[in-house]
Structures are given as structure tokens and as C-alpha cells.
Amino acid sequence: MVHWPITLVGLLGKICGPIGFLQAAAQGKFPWSFGWTILTNDLIWWIPFGLILVNAKRKANATI
């Protein structure tokens, strides 16, 4: 997979979003109920992005 770096950037964004949410919610700046949005919008994407990156790594190792 040639375009794995953009997939990595997407995954990093999906990781940083929940981290920012946790910090804001812990400080009382954001309602904890918004965590459902984080779950459906960010965490659910960790699996597909992770699988794409694992597959890209396997293909890269196979060509070496």
C-alpha cells in the first residue's frame, strides 16, 4: 500500500480526539455524555485503520 502515511495520520487523529476529550471532560469543560460521540466517531475507526496499517506492513516486509 503506497498511501499508508495518510492512513497513519488518520489513525493519529482518531487517537488524539479521545485524548483531548478525556482531558476536557476531566476538567469539567466538556460534558461526559459526549463520550458516546467519541465512541461512535473515533474509537470505532481504530480497528479499520489498524488493520490497513498491519496489512501495509506485511506487504512491505514481503517485498524486502
C-alpha positions as CSV (number, residue, x, y, z in Angstrom):
1,M,0.0,0.0,0.0
2,V,1.6,3.2,-1.2
3,H,-0.6,5.6,0.7
4,W,-0.1,4.2,4.2
5,P,1.2,7.5,5.7
6,I,-2.2,9.2,5.2
7,T,-3.8,6.2,6.9
8,L,-1.4,6.7,9.8
9,V,-2.3,10.4,10.1
10,G,-6.0,9.4,10.1
11,L,-5.4,6.9,12.9
12,L,-3.4,9.5,14.9
13,G,-6.3,11.9,14.6
14,K,-8.7,9.3,15.8
15,I,-6.4,8.7,18.8
16,C,-5.8,12.4,19.7
17,G,-9.5,13.2,19.6
18,P,-10.4,10.9,22.5
19,I,-7.3,12.1,24.5
20,G,-8.4,15.7,24.1
21,F,-12.0,14.7,25.1
22,L,-10.8,13.0,28.2
23,Q,-8.7,16.0,29.2
24,A,-11.5,18.5,28.6
25,A,-14.2,16.3,30.3
26,A,-11.9,15.7,33.4
27,Q,-11.5,19.5,33.8
28,G,-15.3,20.0,33.5
29,K,-15.0,21.9,30.2
30,F,-16.9,19.2,28.3
31,P,-19.9,17.0,29.3
32,W,-19.1,13.3,29.8
33,S,-22.2,12.4,27.8
34,F,-20.4,13.5,24.7
35,G,-18.3,10.3,25.1
36,W,-20.9,8.4,23.1
37,T,-20.0,10.6,20.1
38,I,-16.3,9.8,20.7
39,L,-17.1,6.1,20.8
40,T,-19.0,6.1,17.5
41,N,-16.9,8.7,15.7
42,D,-13.4,7.9,16.8
43,L,-12.8,4.7,18.7
44,I,-14.7,2.5,16.2
45,W,-12.2,3.6,13.5
46,W,-9.2,2.3,15.4
47,I,-9.8,-1.3,14.1
48,P,-10.0,-0.5,10.3
49,F,-7.1,1.9,10.4
50,G,-5.1,-0.6,12.4
51,L,-5.9,-3.4,10.0
52,I,-4.9,-1.3,7.0
53,L,-1.6,-0.4,8.6
54,V,-0.8,-4.0,9.6
55,N,-1.6,-5.1,6.0
56,A,0.7,-2.4,4.6
57,K,3.5,-3.5,7.0
58,R,3.1,-7.2,5.9
59,K,3.2,-6.2,2.2
60,A,6.3,-4.0,2.8
61,N,8.1,-6.9,4.6
62,A,7.2,-9.3,1.8
63,T,8.8,-7.2,-0.8
64,I,12.1,-6.9,1.0
